[in-house]
């Protein structure tokens, strides 16, 4: 089922590669686009949005779900999608705890994990 959906939904290999690359760029923007001077740690918009109580965490979760939606459109199997949703849930759940949520955002890098899962799922289907 996943392979037939992937073949119909994904399209030609170069189009799939472009879409996966776009997901990868979004993940990097959300998780590691900025280097913290002096610490050598990379952060993105996700932990910065998390500094805004409730609204920031909701916005970050919505952006993280874009990665999952694109994985679905590319035909990722249910197990991969479930793992991606668990990653987003951990990030969103931890994000509701002040300070701890921001630390989890910096360390967990949900979107990059999900981009890795998507790449493995798409390559496996190709």
N, C-alpha and C positions, 0 to 999 in steps of 0.2 A: 504494500500500500504506500509506504513512504517513498519508495523509489519511483513509483508511477506518479505520485503527486509531485515529487521533486522534478521529474522530467518535464511535466506539464507546466509547473509553476516557475521553475527556475529559468528556463530559456537556454540560449547558447552559452557555451563555457565562458566566453569573454564577457558576456553580460553578467553572468553569475560572479565572475571575478571582480567586476566593477562594483557590484552591489555589496559583496563581502568587504571590499576595500573601503567603501563608504561607511559600513558598519564599524570597521576597525578605526577609521578616523573619528567617528562619533564617540566610540569607546575611549579613545585616547584623549579627546577633548574633555570628556566627563571625568576621567580618572587620573590623567597624568600629563596634562598639557603645560603645567607650570612647575618650575623648579624652585623650591624654597631655599633662598640664599643661606649659605652657611651650614645647612643640614643635609644637603644632598638628597632630599626627599622630593618626590614629584607628586603634585596634587592636581586636580582638575576642578571642573565646575561643580561636580557632585558634592565634595566636602564644603566648598564655598557656599553653595546653595543651602547646605545643611545648617549653616550658621543662622539662617532665618527660621525661627520656630514654626513648625507645622507647614506653612506655605512653601518654604524652601525644600523641606523633605518630600512634600507631595510633588513638587515640580521635578525634583531629582528622580523620584520613582517613575513619574510619567515619561521622562526622557529615557530611563533605563528600559521601560517597556517597549520603546521604539525598536530597540535591538531585538527583543523577543518577537515582536510583530514581524520584523524583516526576516527573522529565522523561520517563522511559520510560512511566510510568503515564498521563501526559497525552498521549502519542503523539508525542513528539519523534522526528524522523527519525534514521536511523543515523549520519549525518554529524554532526549536532548532539551526539548521545550520545557519539560517538567523540571529538569536540573536548572535551567535558566531562570525559571520562575522562583525556585527555591532561593537562588542567589539574590534575586531582586527582593524577595521577602525578608531574607536575613538583613540585607542592607537597609530596607525600609523600617524593619522592626527595630534594629539597633539605632537607626537614625532618630527614632522617637525619644531616645535617652540623651539628654544634653551632655555634651563633651564626649561621652563614650561613643555616641553615634558618629561624631566627626572623626574620632580616632579609627573607628571601624572602616569608615569611608576611605581613609588614607591607606590603610593596610589591606583591606579585603579586595578592592578594585573590581567590584562586581561586573562592570561593563566590559573590562578587558577579559575577565574570565568567560563571560558570555560570548564575546567575539571569538575567543579560542574554541569554545564548544561549537559555535556555528561553523568555523573553518573546518574543524575535524568532521562535522556531520556532512558538510557539502563535499569535501574531498572524498569521504567514504562513499558517497553516492555517485561520484563521477566515474 
